[in-house]
Amino acid sequence: MGIRAKQVISSRRLLEDKFKALKRSFTDTEVPLPKFWGGSRVHLSQIEFWQGGASQLHDRFQYMRDQNDSWNIERLSP
C-alpha cells in the first residue's frame, strides 16, 4: 500500500462513469479486501461539524440521530 500519484481527469462525468462500471462489476459478489485490511465500525448518535470563520464567527452544526434513525441538524453559536 502506498501513496497514489495525482492523476488528472477530464471531467466529473468520467469519474461517475468509472464508479458505475465498478459498482456493476461487484453486483453479485463481495468486494475483495486486502489481507492486511482491518477496520472498525462506528455508530454515531451525535456529531458536530464546524468551519472556522473570520472574527471567530465559526459555522457550527450539530447532527443528532433521533428514534427513527433520522438526523436532526441544529446550528450552534460560535
Secondary structure, DSSP 8 states (H G I E B T S, - for coil): ---------S-HHHHHHHHHHHHHHTTTS-----TT--------SEEEEEE--GGG--EEEEEEE-TTS-EEEEEE--
